Amino acid sequence: MNLNHLYYFRALAKEEHYTKTAEMLSITQPSLSHAISCLESELGLKLFEKHGRNARLTKYGALFLRYVEQSLAMLDEGKRILTESSGLNGGFLDIGYIYTLGSHFIPQIINDYMKKKGENKIKFSFGQGTTSQVIKELKNGKYDFVFSSFIRGEDDLEFFPVAEEELVLITPKEHPLSNQESIHLAETTDYDYVYFSKSSGLRPVIDRLFAKIKCQPKIAYECEEDSSVAGLVAAGFGIAIMPKIPLLDTMNVCILPISAPEIQRYIYLVTRKKKYLAPVAEDFVTFVKNHYSV
C-alpha cells in the first residue's frame, strides 16, 4: 500500500473535493484520482461516492479513515522523534559510564557541552555500571557511546583516551599506614585489601601495579563499585586502591598518594566502529575528542 496514497486519501476525506484537494497537495487531479482508484482496487471496496462536484466517504471509506488517521499519526510522531534525535531540532543522547565518573567527570563534560550548544534542545539518558557492563550494553545498542576503562581484544570498538584518573590508597582513620604522607605499594602487602572485583575495569589496572613490584595483595573482600569499596574501608575492613574522587573527602578514610610503582590510569571514550551515529551524537563525540584528549 503506497504511503502517499494514504496521505492523499486523508486529504480528500477532509476536503471532499478532488480539485481543491489536488491543489492543496500540489498534484494534478488525474494523479489524485489514480491514487484513490489504486486504493479502492487494492481494498476491493469503494471509498468515495460522488455528490455533484463533491466526493464523500462511503461507510467503508469512513471506517478505513479511522485507521488511516491513527497510522499516519503514529508515523508522523515517529518522524518527529527521529528528527529530534538526529539533532536537526535538538537531539537525544544515550550515555553509559563507569561508577567513578558519576559525581564529577560526567556532569562537568555535559555542562561544558551544553554551554557550547546554548539553547539547543538536547536530552540525555544516563546509565552506570562496571566497564564490562557498559561495554556490553554499548555493543548491544543501548548506548550511543560510553566512558570506561580500556578492554583488550575489542577490535570492533574505538577507545579514545579523554582523561587521566589519579589512583590513591585509602585506609581507615586509625590504620597503621594512615599517618604516612605517601606510600609504596610494597609496604601494603601485609594488610587486608578491599579489592575491585574482576568485572571492574580497575581490576586489571591494579593487578598490573602489583605485578610491577612482584608482590601479591591480601584480598579479603571484593566489590565492583567505588562507593562500596570506600564504605568497607571506612568501616575498618581493609585498605584499598581506588580513584581519587570527591566522594572520598566526605568519608572517614585517609587518602595517601602512591609513590611507587608509577601509575597511569586513563578514562576512554568508547564508540563502535563502522556504526551509524546520529548527527547530535557525532557532534558530541567530536566535542569530547577536541576538548578532552590526553
Residue, then its C-alpha position, 0 to 999 in steps of 0.5 A: m500500500n503506497l504511503n502517499h496514497l494514504y496521505y492523499f486519501r486523508a486529504l480528500a476525506k477532509e476536503e471532499h473535493y478532488t480539485k481543491t484537494a489536488e491543489m492543496l497537495s500540489i498534484t494534478q487531479p488525474s494523479l489524485s484520482h489514480a491514487i484513490s482508484c489504486l486504493e479502492s482496487e487494492l481494498g476491493l471496496k469503494l471509498f468515495e461516492k460522488h455528490g455533484r462536484n463533491a466526493r464523500l466517504t462511503k461507510y467503508g471509506a469512513l471506517f478505513l479513515r479511522y485507521v488511516e488517521q491513527s497510522l499516519a499519526m503514529l508515523d508522523e510522531g515517529k518522524r518527529i522523534l527521529t528528527e529530534s534525535s538526529g539533532l536537526n531540532g535538538g537531539f537525544l543522547d544515550i550515555g553509559y559510564i563507569y561508577t567513578l565518573g558519576s559525581h564529577f567527570i560526567p556532569q562537568i563534560i555535559n555542562d561544558y557541552m551544553k554551554k557550547k550548544g546554548e539553547n539547543k534542545i538536547k536530552f540525555s539518558f544516563g546509565q552506570g555500571t562496571t566497564s564490562q557492563v557498559i561495554k556490553e550494553l554499548k555493543n548491544g545498542k543501548y548506548d550511543f557511546v560510553f566512558s570506561s576503562f580500556i578492554r583488550g581484544e575489542d577490535d570492533l570498538e574505538f577507545f579514545p583516551v579523554a582523561e587521566e584518573e589519579l589512583v590513591l590508597i585509602t585506609p581507615k582513620e586509625h590504620p597503621l599506614s594512615n599517618q604516612e604522607s605517601i606510600h609504596l605499594a610494597e609496604t601494603t602487602d601485609y594488610d587486608y585489601v578491599y579489592f575491585s572485583k574482576s568485572s571492574g575495569l580497575r581490576p586489571v589496572i591494579d593487578r598490573l601495579f602489583a605485578k610491577i613490584k612482584c608482590q601479591p595483595k591480601i584480598a579479603y573482600e571484593c566489590e565492583e563499585d567505588s562507593s562500596v569499596a570506600g564504605l568497607v574501608a571506612a568501616g575498618f575492613g581493609i585498605a584499598i586502591m581506588p580513584k581519587i574522587p570527591l566522594l572520598d573527602t566526605m568519608n572517614v578514610c585517609i587518602l595517601p598518594i602512591s609513590a611507587p610503582e608509577i601509575q597511569r590510569y586513563i578514562y576512554l571514550v568508547t564508540r563502535k566502529k563502522k556504526y551509524l551515529a546520529p548527527v547530535a551524537e557525532d557532534f558530541v563525540t567530536f566535542v569530547k575528542n577536541h576538548y578532552s584528549v590526553 
